[in-house]
């Protein structure tokens, strides 16, 4: 670079004057450092800490019961009616429904741009209220449940260890006490119970005795309900006070229920309930949910933490509560901790802190090697100061401390000192040219403010699409980009204010008082360098190899003599990278490195929870033989509590389903263990669908490979779905397949014969009601204990309710026997008794046959769909399996589906494509903004186009790096490539700024061009080296999540450095010669 003139120093940029103020008033430096340190440290103390980012809760479920209806009736009468209302809400992105016998289940997912979900959920509740009038009699009110997409902070289990029958009442009482104590802790959001079998008061009626007095089970239930009065009887309003009127006739204990009065069929005759029935407190049979912890029955408590609370502080208090509670437990009951999220948070934070320290040490070593001890000290000192500024910014933007935000700091390690290196190096060069320290500070800031601001802005714009990305994927990785942008802008502010003033002051402080600071070096430094030779030079000024520098000059001169050769050499690696990109495998997010995985167990739809429990016990025995497994916790009939941030508890009231949390001794080689266990379990239990699944990163999805087949004809949907399932089964890496419409369950079909039923005075509704009370019972009344309401259920005593013959023999009370009570009594006792004792078997009025029935009918966004899901070997990329399946489809008749049918891709591929499209949504606008920043900073469209060309080439460098190191082209690789674009052009901007600021270079002077490139080479190489070593911790950390990003940026920046030192000066020389040729080609105008 040319020596600045005196005039250039006098025309000081406003920011240059501010930097000069920092030099002249060193108290300003001290106050600034103190302020930034206090802001950062205080923010560090109060920021919430968690393992992973929180995702907006955009999902809910709606459950509606319709007892006695099959799947098709539930779909037509319940599911369709509710969907019709919900489809009017514009914020709904995806709506899935499952219509099963007796119940309808609908799940809703909102659009990715919805962040304030409360108004939308209010609208959903309103639509549900509107749909109630459209539902058939007998259907329950739709139950709305907002799904939490977050991991529980603490999961513990109360385990029964006594011999004999498990006392669920004791476990429930203890669990509720623990729940209340944990809920009282500051920071607790919710506390939930899992594996809770519930409690009920069961009234079992003796059918013989009830029939003898002319009472049916339903009439007894009605009378019990009328006896339990919990409503107010009004208010007595006097002139001076008001008194509430309340009836004491309500159930408060079992004795109250036993003493309930019943009116019989005989006029004026009453009996007590205890004369006809037994009353006992029990758990509903069959139980809806069950938990088994390490082979023992238990009840699980899960605690969800508020997002604004530090998990380490909450866990400390929770441990004290748990220890005190454990001491109060009765013998035979123990409290086991299944998971403490704070352990994983602490482990993750410690790992990131080690990586951060390693990165800082590597950066300090590199800057010492390139720039000497003084510059290394200055540059390295910006790391903690800029980091504290970032943490203060995180507090202002409400970004918690988690693995993504801290990783953003690690990524920024090599970036935030780029400006510091350039600023320090330029101060040193200015002092060597003879400027005073104050003028050197002002001159550096005035000259480099625009190009450094441009490089900072362009880097920020390259990361901006990540921070602006909507949806779960954007919420997951967005804080990486935000912390990177905070870091580079913090670095820029420091490089324009505190750093140059400190660099000039430090140079002056260590100079010889007898020698001016604006000399080449102090006498002390020269003496040290003379005595120690190479090492003295390295310590004071960094690495300097004169013979290598001379060869580098000759190389540049030869290259710039033939600029097209330099351009050709610069594009070789990027073009090779673009060609290699065609062989890259696609991936969404890699698996998580964690010492946990989960097992899913699913039986045929008609399986009972007893069968599911028995198979879970067999699986537990197999898992128990594995020495690496520390704990297992089974949840039967429902999903396990979400113990990882992207797991959603989707299953409820499913007796044929079970899910287990499995904890290992450590996370190493867990993939091999998962694969082995999958093979062992498949061989041992072939009758069930067992999936041993690793935890995945990123947004959740049901199955890695999924195809959605739409159509209106259920039979054709089933047929085509079975073809797809068969194709998927033949693929080598597919373990299990599943289609929604292929599941069927046996149903006892009751065909009522109209003539016989009319003769007996029984309608179809009356028969269904009596059978329902006998087999299921009916809820009537409640008992309130503290804040819990325990239901009272009435049913016939289950003497023979096990086989299909028992259904045919089920006794029905004809309506005429009850209606004839009064007349029969007048005719005499014998006649009365014969009428009252009359019951008829169901077989006398109906035919009972067993036939298959569709177990479930699925719909997607209001259309019937058959979802074909494939579960693959752990570690296999879903894109590879999907590509093979698509090839199979192309060669089959499914390639050309008939009208009305449509095939759509779901699963991981759908989520990946959706996330990438959202990531690219703002790229065009930000690219224009980047071009604008470059044009304004460089004052040239040609030079801006040159930088844009370098940005394009950097994409090929990133892809080529992934191919060389064998990583798939996943979402994190895309994020790394986008970040690479902003980082890769920084060196090129510095080179272009140096060349364009030299008038002789602009005129085509070869020697000046070579010298300008040589001058900037040191800080170009220094910034590249610090960037690469800044990513080394992420690369060395192992796993599959961070290395693709680190490789794309680290290796890509290395290639971009070669481009900036070869292609950029060559292209600049061509552009300069072209401009000069045009300038001289303009004919001179004659003088007037």
C-alpha positions, 0 to 999 in steps of 0.5 A, a space after each residue: 500500500 502507498 504511504 498516506 499523505 499528510 492531507 489524507 491524515 488531516 481529512 479525518 473520518 468522524 469515526 477516526 476522530 472518535 478512535 483518536 479520542 480513545 487514544 488521547 483519553 485512556 480513561 475512556 478505554 478503561 470505562 468502556 472495558 469495565 462497562 462491557 465486562 459488567 454487562 456481559 458478566 451480569 447477563 451471564 449470571 441471569 440468562 436461562 440455561 437449557 440443553 437445546 433451544 425451545 420450539 414454539 408450541 404449534 401443535 395440539 390434539 383433539 380427542 372425541 369419544 363416540 362409544 359403540 361406533 365403528 371407525 367409518 361411523 366415527 369418521 362420518 359423524 365426528 371427524 368430518 364434522 370437526 374438520 369441516 370447522 377447523 379447516 376454516 382457520 387460515 393458520 392451520 398448516 397440517 391437520 391429521 386425523 385418526 378415526 377408530 372404533 369409539 374415538 376420533 383423534 385429530 392433531 393440528 400443526 400451525 404454519 411456520 410463521 405463527 409465533 403467537 399461538 394463543 389467539 389461534 388456539 382460542 379460535 380452535 376452541 371456538 370452532 370446537 364449540 361450534 361443532 358440538 351441535 353437529 355431533 351425534 347424540 352419545 358423542 362426548 365434548 371434543 377434548 382440546 390438548 395443547 402439545 408441549 414441544 419441550 423436554 421435561 427438566 426432571 423425570 422421577 418414578 415412585 417404584 413399588 418393591 413389596 411382594 404381592 399386589 401393587 397398591 396403586 392408591 399408595 403410589 398415587 397418593 405419594 405421587 400427588 404429594 411429590 407433585 405438589 412439592 415440586 410444583 411449589 418450587 420457583 420456576 416450575 411450569 407444570 408437573 404431570 403424572 405418567 403411567 397413572 392407572 387412575 382410581 374410581 368407585 366401582 358399583 357392581 350390581 348383582 343382575 339377579 337381585 336387580 332383576 327381581 325388583 324390576 331395576 335395570 343397571 341404567 335405571 340404578 345409575 340414574 337414581 345414583 346420579 340424582 342422589 349426588 347433588 353438588 349444585 347450589 340450591 340458590 341464595 337466600 338474600 336478606 336485607 343485610 346478608 346473603 346465605 347460600 343454600 346447599 344440600 347435604 345429599 352428596 357423596 363424600 365417602 363409600 358409606 354415602 354411596 352404599 346408603 343411597 336409596 333406590 325406588 324399585 318397580 313396585 309402587 312405594 317400595 325402596 331399597 338401599 344400594 347395598 342390598 343390590 350391589 357391592 361398592 369398592 375403590 379400585 383402579 379401572 379395568 382394564 387400566 388405560 396406562 401403566 409404568 414399569 421402571 427397571 421391571 417394577 411397577 411404578 408411577 412417573 412424575 415429570 416436571 416441565 420448567 419455565 423457559 425464563 428460569 435457570 435449570 441449574 438453580 432449579 435442579 439444586 432446589 429440586 434435589 433438596 426436595 427430592 431427598 427430603 421426600 425420599 426419607 419420608 417414603 414408606 418401606 417397599 416404595 423407592 424414588 428413582 430418578 429417570 432423568 435430570 436434564 441439568 446433567 446433560 446441560 452441564 455436560 454440554 456446557 462443559 464440553 462447549 466451554 472446553 471447545 471455547 478455551 481450546 479455540 481461544 488458545 489456538 487463536 492466540 498461538 496462531 496470532 503469535 506465530 503470524 504477528 508477534 507477542 504484542 499483536 497476539 496479546 491485543 488480538 486475543 484480548 478482543 475474544 473475551 471482551 467481544 464474547 461478553 458483548 455477545 452475552 449482553 446482546 443475548 440477554 437483550 434479545 432474550 436468547 438463552 444459553 444452550 448448545 446453539 447459542 454457545 456454538 455460535 460463539 465458537 463459530 465466531 472465534 475465528 471471525 471476530 478477530 479478523 477485524 482485530 488482526 487487520 486493525 492491529 497490523 495496519 496500526 503497526 504498518 502506519 507506525 513503521 511508515 513514520 506516522 505518530 501514534 495518534 495519526 496512525 489511529 485516525 488514519 487506519 480507522 478513516 481508511 478501513 472503516 468502509 471496507 471493514 464495515 462492508 466485510 462485516 455487513 456481508 458476513 452478517 447478511 450471509 448468516 441472516 437467512 439462518 436467523 430469519 428462517 421460520 419454523 422449527 428448523 429456524 428456531 433450532 439453528 437461528 441462534 447460531 446466526 444471531 450470536 455470530 452476527 452479534 460477535 462480528 459486529 462487536 468485533 467491528 466496534 472494538 476494532 474501530 474504537 478501543 483496539 487501535 488506541 490500545 495498539 498504539 498506546 501499547 507500542 508506545 509503552 514498550 518503545 525505547 524513550 530515546 527513540 521515537 515510536 514511529 521508527 521501524 522498531 524500538 532499540 530493545 526489540 532490535 537488540 532482542 531480535 539481534 541476540 536471538 535471531 529467528 526466534 527473536 523476530 518471531 517473538 516480536 513481529 511474527 514469522 518472517 522468512 525472507 527467502 520464501 517472501 522473495 519466491 512468493 513475490 516472483 510467483 505473484 509477478 509471474 502470475 500477474 503477468 498472465 492474469 488469465 492463468 491466475 483466474 484459471 488456477 482460482 476456479 479449478 477447485 470450486 469447479 471440482 467441488 461443484 462436480 463432486 456435489 452431484 455425488 453428495 448424499 442428502 440428509 436433514 439432521 444427523 442423530 444426537 450423541 446421547 446416552 439414551 435411546 427409546 424402544 417402541 412396541 406396537 401390537 395388533 390393534 385388538 391387543 390388550 394392555 395385558 398382552 402389551 405388558 407381557 411383551 414389554 417384560 420379555 423385552 426388558 429381560 433381553 435388555 437386562 442382558 446388555 451390560 451397558 444398559 443402566 435403566 429402562 422405564 416402560 410406559 404402556 398404553 401411552 407415550 413416554 414423557 418427552 425426555 428430548 426436545 423434539 419428542 412429542 407425546 402423541 399416543 394416549 389410550 392405546 392399549 396395544 402400544 408401549 414406549 421405553 426410555 433406555 439409559 446407557 452408561 455413556 453415548 459412545 458406540 450407541 449406534 452399534 448397540 442400537 443396531 444389534 438390539 434391533 436384530 435381537 428383538 426382531 428375532 426373539 419377538 417376531 409377532 410385534 413391531 419393535 423399533 429401537 430408535 436413536 434420538 434425532 436432531 432437528 424438527 420432529 417427524 413420525 417416520 424417516 421414510 413416509 409416503 402419503 397416498 390420497 384417494 376417496 376409495 378405501 379399498 383401493 387406498 388399502 390395495 395401493 398402500 399394500 403394494 407400496 408397503 411390499 416394495 419398501 419391505 424388499 429394500 435392504 435397510 428397511 426394518 419395519 413397514 406400516 400402513 394405516 389402512 391395513 390394520 383391522 380388528 375383530 368386531 362382534 357384530 350384533 344384528 337385532 331382529 326387529 320382530 323379536 325385539 319389538 315383541 320384547 319391547 326392546 329398541 336397538 338403542 335400549 339393547 345397546 344401552 343395556 349391553 354397554 352398562 354390562 360390559 363397560 359401565 356408566 359413570 354417575 356421580 363423583 366423590 371429591 377428595 381434597 382437589 381430586 374428583 374420583 368418578 363413580 362407575 356403575 356396571 353389572 358384576 362381570 360373572 361371565 364376560 370373557 367369550 363371544 358366547 357370553 355376549 350371546 347369553 347376556 341378559 336383557 330386561 324387557 321394557 314390558 317387565 318394568 312397565 308391567 310392575 304395577 299391574 302385576 302387583 295387583 294380580 298377586 305375588 306369584 304373577 308379579 314375581 314371574 314378570 319381574 324375574 323375566 330376562 331374555 338372552 341377547 341371542 333371542 332378539 339378535 344375531 351375534 357374529 364375528 367379522 373384521 373391521 377397519 381399525 383406523 381411517 386416516 385423513 390428512 388436511 380433510 382428505 382420506 389418506 393411507 400413510 405408508 411408513 418405513 423404519 430403517 436401520 439406525 445410521 442409514 440415511 433416509 434419502 438413500 432408502 427413499 431414492 431406492 423406493 422411488 425407483 421401485 415405484 417408477 417401474 410399477 403400475 403406481 407410477 400412473 395412478 388413476 384419477 382421484 388418487 395422488 402420491 406425496 412424499 412425507 417423513 424426513 424428506 418432506 421436512 428437509 425440503 420444507 426447511 431448505 425452502 424456508 432457509 432460501 426464502 430471503 436469500 434473493 433480497 439479502 443477496 441484493 443487500 449484500 451487493 449494495 453494501 459492496 458497491 457502496 464500500 468499493 465504489 465500483 460495480 465491477 469490483 462488487 461483481 468480482 466479490 460476488 464471483 468469489 462468493 459463488 466459487 466459495 459454494 463449490 469449495 464448501 461442497 467439495 470439502 464435504 465430498 473430500 471428508 465424506 460428510 452428507 449434504 445435510 441441513 447443517 452443511 447448508 448452514 455452513 455453506 451459507 456462512 462460508 459465503 460471507 466469510 470467504 469474501 472477507 479476504 477478497 474484500 481486503 485484497 481489493 481494498 488494498 489494490 484499489 487504494 493504490 493509484 499506481 496499482 490502478 494504473 497497472 503497475 505490476 511491481 506495486 501490485 505485487 507489493 500490495 498483495 504481499 503487504 496484505 498476505 500476512 493478515 489474510 493468512 492470519 485471519 484464515 488460520 484463525 478461522 480454521 483453528 476456530 473451527 477445529 474444536 467443532 471438528 474434533 468434538 466428533 459426532 455427526 452434527 457439527 463436523 459438516 458445518 466445520 468442514 464446509 467453513 474451515 476447509 472452504 475458507 482455506 480454498 477461498 484464501 487461495 482465490 483471494 491471493 491469486 484470482 482476485 489480483 489477477 482479475 483486478 489487473 484485467 479490470 484495471 487494464 480494461 478500464 485504462 484501455 477504454 479511458 485512452 480510447 476516448 478521443 480528445 475533444 478539440 479546444 473551442 
